[in-house]
Amino acid sequence: MQIVHLASALRDQTAALAAALVGIDPNAPVPTCPQWRVRHLVGHADQALRWSADIARTGQVTQIPNPMESDPGDPATWVETMRADAEGLIDAVGAGSALVWTFFGTLPSVFWLRRMVADMTIHRADAAIAAGKEYAVDAALAEEVITEGLELLTSPEAAAVKPSLLELHGNGETVLLFATSGHGWLITRKPDGLAFEHTTTQVEATVTASGRVEDLLWLFARRLTADDRGITVTGDRAQLDHWLAHTAF
């Protein structure tokens, strides 16, 4: 996804996150993030956007913020706060080419724009669920978020960030996420770690999860389960369950 489209997506998702929570009790639970209340969800979004902008601007990392210690302020300011946070990150990333710190080594600053687009897209759904509202995601954005997540999971540095990924080393077992639109992701468990490739055909795999790309995103992000309507699983279900259990960031 081009940087101009990433910027537009960030604006849209942060605005939708804040709008979903207008009038909601800040102490209301967030069912998809059981340890959080709504105030923690907003606080995390605020912290993450500002923290990412600081890294994109300076190239250096500061202490990772703790959402449980966040203060999102007056709920009446949340819409404007999210708008300003999104613009701050977009401005800091700029053309996206500056080399900056990331969890996976030094990379172009567009990394943080992609990371926050993915994070805000998922948390926008969390906000809607907490508020009891409907939510949807554009198919192109769903494809981007799945791809970005798989790029992280298959990075050579990923296991250092998330040691549970070591449990996914394998002997060629494959997980296929295949959308009804014809876009798929074939994930392979290799002896030295995970790998993935795009596919436009429903190739043979150890296990396949198929459905609309939007539903595959929510499965990938664990906002749906493999038993939910809209997801069809064929093959070795245990392989899918094992993969999902060890890939949550």
C-alpha positions, 0 to 999 in steps of 0.5 A, a space after each residue: 500500500 502506498 504511503 498516501 493510502 497508508 496515511 488516509 487509512 490511519 486517519 480513517 481508523 483513528 477517527 472511527 476508533 474515537 467516534 465509536 466510543 463517543 458517549 461510552 463509559 471510560 470504565 466500560 470493559 473491552 471484551 476483546 481485550 479483557 484486561 482493559 477498560 475503554 480508557 485503557 484502549 484509548 490510552 494505548 492508542 494515544 500512547 502508541 501513536 505518539 511513541 511511534 511518531 517520536 521514533 519516526 522523528 528522532 530515529 531513536 527508541 524511548 521506553 515502551 509505554 504501558 497502557 495500564 498507566 495511561 491517562 487518555 484525558 476527558 472523553 470529550 477530547 478523544 476525537 480531537 486527540 486521535 486526529 492530532 495523534 494521527 497527523 503527528 505520526 503522518 508528519 513525522 514519517 514524511 516520505 517514509 525513507 528515513 532509517 529509524 529504530 524498530 523492534 526488527 532492526 533499523 528500517 525505513 520510517 514507513 514501518 511505523 506508519 504501517 504498524 500503526 495502521 494495523 494496530 489502529 485497524 484492529 483496535 477500531 474493531 475493539 472500540 466498536 465491539 466495546 460500544 456494541 456497534 457494527 464495524 467493517 474494514 475495506 478489503 484492500 486494508 484488510 489485505 495490507 494488515 494481514 500482509 504486514 502482520 505476516 512480514 513481522 512474524 516471518 522476520 529473522 528477528 521475530 523470535 527475539 521479540 516473541 519467543 513463542 514463535 520458536 514453537 512454530 518451527 516445523 517440517 514443512 507444514 503449511 497454513 493457507 489463508 485464502 480469501 473468496 476474492 482470490 488473494 491468499 497467504 501460504 505460511 510454511 513452518 520450516 525448521 528455521 522458522 516461518 515463511 510466507 508467500 502470496 498466492 492467487 490459487 487455493 493451493 494444497 495446504 496442511 490446513 486452509 482457512 477460507 472466507 472473506 478477506 475481512 473475516 480472515 483479518 479478524 481471524 488473524 487478529 483473533 477477533 473471530 475464531 475458526 468456529 465463527 460464521 464466515 470462516 471455513 476450515 479444511 484439513 488439520 484444524 489442530 495446525 491452525 489452532 496451534 499457529 493462532 495460539 503462538 502468533 498473537 502480538 
